[in-house]
Amino acid sequence: MTSKERAALRAQAHHLDPLINVGKESLTPEVTAAIDEALEARELIKIGVLKNCFDDPREIAEMVAVRTKSEVVQVMGKKITLYRYNKKKHKEK
């Protein structure tokens, strides 16, 4: 992903609210599955890392990206923005 693509995705994600929150249990298989489903439906999502989660948000972002085959657009504070291209969604248009 180029820096221009990343900047455009950050601009699109600016108005999004976090769909999924990662809590004190950190990345459970259920949370990962929910993130995967959200990426399938929307392509671009935000994830919130709650205060009671003691893992580093950057590490969580990298783990989620690997597990869901997505790309980390941005990690700002405790908010993670992920993107995964969906061929089916673009094929319909």
N, C-alpha and C positions, 0 to 999 in steps of 0.2 A: 504494500500500500504506500503510495507516495504521500508526501507531506500535504499536497493540495487536496488529495482525496480525504486525508485525515481531517484537514481543516473544514472541508465541506460537511463531513459527517458530524464533527463537533458542533457546527452551526445548526444542523438539523436536530441534534440531540439536546440542545440548550433548553428547549421548552418541555422536554420530557420529564415525567416524574419517575422515580424508581418503581419498577414493576415487582421486583423481588428483593427481599431483605435477607441478608446473611446474619444470623444471630450467634449466640454463644456456642452452638454446636458446630459452627464454621461450615465447611462444605460437606454436607451429607449427600448420599446418592440421590435423595429426594430433591434437594435443592438444585443439584446439577441437572436432574431430569426436567425440573420446572424451567430452568434457564434455557435448556435445549429446546423445549416446546415454545417458549416465548420467542427465541431467535427464529424458529421455523415460521412462526406466525407474523413477526414484525420486522425481522432483519436487524434493526437497530434498537437496542434496549439499554436502560440504565439499571444498575444494581446498587442497592444501598448496603453498607456495612454498618451494623449497629454498634453502639458504644460498648456493649457487653461482649463483643467479639474481639479477642485479643490478638488475632492474626493480622499481619500486615496486609492492607488492601492491595498493594502491588503484587504480593505473592498470591493472594486469592485470585486476582485478575489473570495472572499467568496460568495458574492451575485450571481455571474455568476455560480459558482460551484453548488450552491443550485438550481438555476433556470434551469440549463441544465443537472443536475444529473451527473456532471463530477467531477474530482479531480484536485486540485491545485497541480501542480508539483513544481512550483517555482514562487516567486515574487522577481524580482531583479530590483530595481529602479522603473522605470515606464514600465517595461515589465512583462507580466503575461504569464506563460506557463500552459496550461490545457491539461488534458488527459481524454478520455472516451473510454472504450473498446467497439468495434463494433463487435457483434457476426456475423453479415452477412458477414463482410469483411474477417473474419478468417474462416468462413465456406466454402467460395469459394476456398480457397487454398488447 
